[in-house]
Amino acid sequence: MKPSQALITAASVLALATLAGCAGSNGAASSTPSAAELDAMAQQMVQQSFHDKGIVKVSQALATDATLKACNQADVSGTPLDAATMRALEAENFKTIQWPADGKYLGDWKSGEKIAQSGRGRTWTDKADAANGGNCYNCHQITKEEISYGTIGPSLYHYAQAKGVSDPSSPQAQEMVRYTWGKIWNSKAYNACSNMPRAGHKGILTQKQVADIVALLLDPKSPVNR
């Protein structure tokens, strides 16, 4: 089972357990486990149902943090996070963004295209020292040539035009260049409950790879903007 599949399965188990806990808490039967007890049971089931294989570690695949915990609880309850909580979580995530050490936000868009196309990385068949892909097409349309792409995220075709960028090297474009970098590095800095992976923050992509994807999105010569 791939990590993503494991995560989805685990999340489903946890969600069902929490819902059951909520239902139980409203009932009169005193023997019904509490939500906390059901959560603990679900965690134990998950830990016992999956095992480390290759480079995939269960502890890493199922790791959570304050942002994920809050957003998952909001999903289960059906009540979105309030604006203040969202802003607080986004502020904490913003602090984690690593800006380019060499000050270069724009890399090679041709390399960026290859990274965006690649869905390799972090499965048990991958090697630990192999470069990960961005898997961008799994959720976004990026070029008009691509006939198959995901639609979980918005289309990124003509991204630069949509963001008002004609020359990514110009002073006027720097705010959008910086935003694009930050969004790829840690999407939750801009939307706490975004479904977009935190590519840089989670170590999926390197700074060079992020720079290459920023170039793919903003370079007027890249297929994204033609």
C-alpha positions as CSV (number, residue, x, y, z in Angstrom):
1,M,0.0,0.0,0.0
2,K,1.4,3.4,-0.9
3,P,1.8,6.0,1.8
4,S,-1.0,8.2,0.3
5,Q,-3.3,5.2,0.3
6,A,-2.3,4.4,3.9
7,L,-3.0,8.0,4.9
8,I,-6.4,8.0,3.3
9,T,-7.4,4.7,4.9
10,A,-6.1,5.9,8.2
11,A,-7.9,9.2,8.0
12,S,-11.1,7.4,7.1
13,V,-10.7,5.1,10.1
14,L,-10.0,8.1,12.4
15,A,-12.9,10.0,11.0
16,L,-15.4,7.1,11.4
17,A,-14.1,6.6,15.0
18,T,-14.5,10.2,15.8
19,L,-18.0,10.3,14.3
20,A,-18.9,7.2,16.3
21,G,-17.6,8.9,19.4
22,C,-19.7,11.9,18.8
23,A,-22.7,9.7,18.3
24,G,-22.0,7.8,21.4
25,S,-21.5,10.9,23.5
26,N,-25.1,11.9,22.6
27,G,-26.5,8.6,23.6
28,A,-27.6,7.5,27.0
29,A,-25.6,4.2,27.1
30,S,-22.8,4.6,29.6
31,S,-20.9,1.7,28.1
32,T,-20.3,3.6,24.9
33,P,-16.6,4.6,24.6
34,S,-15.9,8.3,24.7
35,A,-14.6,10.1,21.6
36,A,-11.1,10.1,23.1
37,E,-11.2,6.3,23.8
38,L,-12.4,5.7,20.2
39,D,-9.6,7.9,18.9
40,A,-7.1,5.9,20.9
41,M,-8.6,2.6,19.6
42,A,-8.4,3.9,16.0
43,Q,-4.8,5.0,16.4
44,Q,-3.9,1.5,17.8
45,M,-5.7,-0.1,14.8
46,V,-3.8,2.0,12.4
47,Q,-0.5,1.4,14.0
48,Q,-1.1,-2.4,14.0
49,S,-2.4,-2.4,10.4
50,F,0.5,-0.8,8.7
51,H,4.2,-1.4,8.8
52,D,7.4,0.1,7.7
53,K,8.6,-0.9,4.2
54,G,11.5,0.4,2.3
55,I,11.9,4.1,2.9
56,V,8.3,4.4,4.0
57,K,8.0,4.8,7.8
58,V,4.6,4.5,9.4
59,S,5.5,7.1,12.0
60,Q,6.3,9.6,9.3
61,A,3.4,8.8,7.0
62,L,0.9,9.3,9.9
63,A,2.6,12.2,11.5
64,T,0.4,15.1,12.3
65,D,0.9,18.6,13.7
66,A,-1.3,21.4,15.1
67,T,-2.5,22.5,11.6
68,L,-3.5,19.1,10.4
69,K,-5.1,18.2,13.7
70,A,-7.2,21.4,13.7
71,C,-8.2,21.0,10.0
72,N,-9.0,17.3,10.4
73,Q,-11.2,18.0,13.4
74,A,-13.0,20.7,11.5
75,D,-13.6,18.3,8.6
76,V,-15.0,15.6,11.0
77,S,-17.2,18.1,12.8
78,G,-18.4,19.8,9.6
79,T,-17.7,23.1,11.1
80,P,-15.0,25.2,9.4
81,L,-12.3,26.8,11.5
82,D,-13.0,30.4,12.5
83,A,-11.1,33.2,10.8
84,A,-8.9,33.9,13.8
85,T,-7.8,30.3,14.1
86,M,-7.1,30.1,10.4
87,R,-4.9,33.3,10.6
88,A,-3.0,32.0,13.5
89,L,-2.2,28.7,11.9
90,E,-1.3,30.4,8.6
91,A,1.1,32.7,10.5
92,E,2.8,29.7,12.2
93,N,3.2,28.0,8.8
94,F,4.5,31.2,7.2
95,K,7.4,31.2,9.7
96,T,8.5,27.8,8.3
97,I,9.0,29.1,4.8
98,Q,12.7,28.9,3.8
99,W,13.4,31.6,1.2
100,P,16.1,30.8,-1.4
101,A,19.5,30.8,0.3
102,D,21.1,32.2,-2.9
103,G,18.4,34.8,-3.3
104,K,17.4,33.3,-6.7
105,Y,13.6,32.6,-6.9
106,L,13.7,31.6,-10.5
107,G,15.3,28.5,-11.8
108,D,15.1,26.5,-15.1
109,W,11.6,26.1,-16.3
110,K,12.5,23.1,-18.4
111,S,13.7,21.3,-15.3
112,G,10.5,22.6,-13.6
113,E,8.4,20.9,-16.3
114,K,10.1,17.6,-15.6
115,I,9.6,17.9,-11.9
116,A,6.0,18.8,-12.3
117,Q,5.5,15.8,-14.5
118,S,7.1,13.4,-12.1
119,G,5.1,11.6,-9.5
120,R,8.0,9.6,-8.2
121,G,9.2,9.7,-4.6
122,R,8.5,8.5,-1.1
123,T,7.1,5.2,-2.0
124,W,8.6,1.9,-0.7
125,T,10.0,1.2,-4.1
126,D,11.9,4.5,-4.2
127,K,15.5,4.9,-3.1
128,A,16.2,7.3,-0.2
129,D,18.7,9.3,-2.3
130,A,16.4,9.6,-5.4
131,A,15.0,13.0,-6.3
132,N,11.3,13.4,-5.6
133,G,8.9,14.7,-8.2
134,G,6.4,17.5,-7.7
135,N,3.5,15.5,-9.0
136,C,1.8,18.8,-9.9
137,Y,-0.3,17.3,-12.8
138,N,-2.0,15.1,-10.3
139,C,-4.0,18.1,-9.1
140,H,-3.6,20.9,-11.7
141,Q,-3.7,21.6,-15.4
142,I,-0.5,23.2,-16.3
143,T,-0.1,23.2,-20.1
144,K,-2.6,22.9,-22.9
145,E,-0.7,20.0,-24.3
146,E,-1.4,17.8,-21.3
147,I,-4.6,15.8,-22.0
148,S,-4.9,14.2,-18.5
149,Y,-4.5,16.0,-15.3
150,G,-6.2,16.3,-11.9
151,T,-8.8,19.0,-11.0
152,I,-8.5,19.1,-7.2
153,G,-6.5,22.3,-7.6
154,P,-7.1,25.2,-10.0
155,S,-5.8,25.2,-13.5
156,L,-2.3,26.8,-13.6
157,Y,-2.4,27.3,-17.4
158,H,-1.5,30.9,-18.1
159,Y,-0.5,31.4,-14.5
160,A,1.7,34.4,-15.1
161,Q,-0.9,36.2,-17.1
162,A,-3.5,35.5,-14.4
163,K,-1.2,36.9,-11.8
164,G,-0.4,40.0,-13.8
165,V,3.3,39.0,-14.4
166,S,4.8,39.7,-17.8
167,D,8.5,39.8,-16.7
168,P,9.2,37.8,-13.5
169,S,12.6,39.6,-13.2
170,S,11.0,43.0,-13.0
171,P,10.7,44.8,-9.6
172,Q,6.9,44.9,-10.0
173,A,6.7,41.1,-10.2
174,Q,8.7,40.3,-7.1
175,E,5.7,40.2,-4.7
176,M,4.1,37.5,-6.9
177,V,7.4,35.7,-7.4
178,R,7.8,35.6,-3.6
179,Y,4.2,34.5,-3.1
180,T,4.6,31.6,-5.7
181,W,7.7,30.4,-3.9
182,G,6.1,30.5,-0.5
183,K,2.9,28.8,-1.8
184,I,4.9,25.9,-3.1
185,W,7.1,25.7,0.0
186,N,4.3,25.7,2.4
187,S,0.8,26.1,1.0
188,K,-0.7,26.2,4.5
189,A,0.9,29.6,5.1
190,Y,-1.7,31.0,2.8
191,N,-4.6,28.6,3.4
192,A,-4.3,26.7,6.6
193,C,-6.5,23.8,5.4
194,S,-5.3,23.7,1.9
195,N,-5.1,20.2,0.4
196,M,-1.9,21.1,-1.4
197,P,1.2,19.3,-0.1
198,R,3.8,21.4,1.7
199,A,6.5,20.5,-0.8
200,G,9.4,22.4,0.7
201,H,8.4,22.3,4.4
202,K,8.0,18.5,4.3
203,G,11.2,17.9,2.4
204,I,9.6,16.7,-0.7
205,L,11.3,19.2,-3.0
206,T,14.6,21.0,-2.6
207,Q,15.1,24.8,-2.9
208,K,16.5,24.3,-6.5
209,Q,13.5,22.2,-7.4
210,V,11.1,24.9,-6.0
211,A,13.0,27.5,-8.0
212,D,12.6,25.5,-11.2
213,I,8.8,25.1,-10.6
214,V,8.5,28.9,-9.9
215,A,10.2,29.5,-13.3
216,L,7.9,27.0,-15.0
217,L,4.9,29.0,-13.6
218,L,6.2,32.5,-14.3
219,D,8.6,32.4,-17.2
220,P,6.9,33.8,-20.3
221,K,8.7,31.2,-22.5
222,S,7.5,28.2,-20.5
223,P,4.6,26.1,-21.9
224,V,2.5,27.3,-19.0
225,N,2.3,30.8,-20.4
226,R,2.3,30.1,-24.1
